Amino acid sequence: MSRPVRIDLVADFVCPWCWLGWRNWLAAKKLAPDIKTEVTWRPHELDPTLPDEGAPYRDYMKVKFSGENAEHWKAMRTHLEAAAPGAGIDFRFDRIERRPSTVNAHRLIRWARGQSEKKANAVAEGLFAAFFRDAKDIGDIGILTRIAGEAGLDPKIVGDLLATDRDKAEVREEAVFFHQLGVTGVPTFIFEGQFAVPGAADPAVLANALREAAALPARD
């Protein structure tokens, strides 16, 4: 395959596994440096019912992970915090104050990917870091505008767009499309529209999937 391998990366920016999966992907590319890739970020809202202003984080998590789910979250958090240093990630869950709606974050990365993959990747990294490391509200227009500017987008244009409902319906339609394809958990890496690797897979697993995709017959 002479052209780049196409990867659809379905993710949400309040999903800690998605940041870990993204960093694992970057490590995977180093294991297969001769294969060119083209990553397109695709939206997934872990909770599309949240209002645009979000909700208090601790109250939200108490409801979501109550009872038996509390032990499940505790186990997940332990695993995430153990895996994070190796991926260069600093999760600071105790500092987070707000569980944001992520529809605005998905609108932002939609506009970034329309300009370049590099800008979209920079926006994604900025969103993850702002939420998990810096405990910022990534549903807030001011925070999103700053992330946009740091990624090379025009912050004035982005701020004006975020003040409207531009592309909100399109983001949610795209999320529904991938859900109907069978994506129910994130992150999910879809290679050449042919097969998927779900979850924050190890770099070696993702690299093997990349090699498999590169060996597929070329499609029109």
N, C-alpha and C positions, 0 to 999 in steps of 0.2 A: 504494500500500500504506500504510494508515493505521497499522497495528500495526507494532511494531519488526521489523526484519529479523533473523531468527534465524541465528546463526552457531555451528556446532560447531567448536571449536578443538582439534584433536588434537595433543598435544604431550607431550614428556618434559622434565623439569627439569634433566637433565644434558646436554641438547642445546643447544649454543650457538646454532645456527640458530633454535631456538625462541624464545630471548630476543630475538634480532634480529628475528624475525618478529613477535613481540608488540609490540615498540617500533615497527616499521613499521606495524602495525595501528593503534596509537594515533595515529600521524601521518596515516594514511589517513582516519581519522574526521574529522580537522580539515579535510580536503579535501572532505568531504561532510557538513557540520555539520547540515544539515536532516534527515538520515535517522537515525531512532532505531534502535538496535541492541540485541540481547540475545545476549550471548556465553556459551556454556556450555563450560567446559573439559572435555576428554575425555582419558582415559588412553592412554598408549602407553609401553611399557617397551622401551627400546633393547636391554636385555639382561635378560630375565626369569629367566635362569639364575643370576644372582648370588645368593649367600646374603644373608640379611637384614643381616648385618654388613658387607657390601660386600667390597672388595678394595683392596690398595695401588694407588694411582693409576698410578704410573710403571710398575710391573710389568704392570698390566692393559693400559696403552696400548702397551707394547712388544710384547705378544702380539697385540693387536688390529691395530696398525698396523706390522707388521713387513714386511720385504721391499719389494715395490712399493708397498704401502699406506703406507709411511713417507713417500714423496714426496707421496702424495695428501693425507695429514694435514698435511704441511708447507704445501702449497698452500692448503688450507682454512683453516689457522690464519692465514696471511698475509692472506687475503681477509677473514676475520672481524676481525682486529685493525685492518685498514684501514677497515672499515665501522663499527666500534664507536663511535668518537667522534661521528660524525654522528647516531647513535641514542642518544647519552647513556649508552653502556655502557662499562664498564671490565672487560675480560677479564684475569684474572690466572692464566693456565694454569700458570705455573711454581710457583705457591704451593699448588696443589691436592695434597693428600696421600692422599686416599681417594676411590675410585670407589664411590659408594653404590648400593645397591639403591634404586629409587625407588617401590616399592610403598607405603611408608608416606607418602611425599609425596603420592601420588595419593589415598590414603585421606583425608589431611588436606584436600585441595582438594575432594574429594567432600563432606565435611561442611560446608566453607565455602560451597560453591555451594548447599547445602540451606538456608542462611540468607539469602544475598543474592549477587548478582553482584558487588557492590562488595567484599564480603569475600573472595570467591573471587579476584578480580583482585589484591587486596592480598596474599593468600597466594602467588599465582603470582609476583608481583614479588619478594616476600620470599624465595622459594625460589631463584629465579634469582640474585639478588644474593648470597645467603648462599653459594651454591656457587661461582659464577664470580668474584665480586668479593672475597668474604671468605674463600674456601677452607674453608668449613665442611662438615661431614659431614651432608648433609640426609637421611641415613637414620637419624640419631641422634634418639632420642625427645626429649631435652632441647632440641636445636636446633629441632626441629619444634614443640615446645610454645611456645618463645619466639616463633617466627614466627607461630604461631596467636594468641598474646596481642597481638602488635603489630598484627595484622589485625583485631582486635576480637572474636575468639572467646574462650571461657572456657578458659584454659590448663589448669586442673585437670581439667575434663571431657575435653579433648583428650588430656591425658597418660594419663588412666585408659583411654580408648578405645584409644590406641596400644599400651598394654601388653597388649591382647588381640588376637585375630585378626579383630575386627569389620570387616566389609566388605572384607576382603582378597580373598575369592573373587569378590565382586561387581565389584571393580575389574578383576580379571583377565578376568572374563567380558565386561565392557564393552570392554576393550581388544581381545579376540578378535572381538567384534562389528564394530568399526570396521576391523579387519584384513580380515575377510571381505567388507566393503564395498569393499575395494580400497585402503585406506590402508596403505601399506607404508613410507612415509617421513614424517618430521615436520620442521617443522610442516605441517599441512594444515588449511586453512580451508574448511569446508563451508557453503555459503550456502543457507538454506532447504531443506536436504536435496535440492537440485536439481543443484548443480554444485560443484566443488571447485577451489581454488587451492592447489597444493602449493608447499612451500618458503617461504623468507623473501623473498617477493616485495616489490618496491618499493612504497612507499606509493601511488603513482599507479595501479599495477596493482590493488592491493586496493581502492582507492576506486572504480575503474571496475567491479570485481566487485560492490561494494556497491550502486552505482547500478543495475546490471543486475538484482540480486536485488530491489531495491525496486520495479522495474518489472514483476516477475512478477505474474500474476493471483493474487488472494488464494485461499488454500486453507482448507478447513474444518478 
